[in-house]
Amino acid sequence: MGKVAAKIKVMPDSPEIDLDALQERLESALPEGAKINGVERENVAFGLIALYPTVIVPDGSGGTETVEENFADVDGVESVGVENVGRI
């Protein structure tokens, strides 16, 4: 079984949120077998900065679904969406 890399857009619920702490909470929320391989930050608007973690997950049933659900449940996250997916 191979692996899949997914770039996921995570929008914080406020521009005042501590992005380093949010990133740590996202890493803690990863399901077993998944890992973050780098995080980019991008200014969206009015001081709001989106996080773009690249998550490596096993290529199995469900794909990135569990990661998306876990990220959506993290305190301080407004929305989660997959931007790009590819096999590695």
Protein Blocks (a to p, Z undefined) as FASTA:
>chain_A
ZZdddddddddfbfkbcfklmmmmmmmmpcehiacebjadddfbghiacdddddddddde
hijmmmmmmmmmpghiabdcdfbdcdZZ
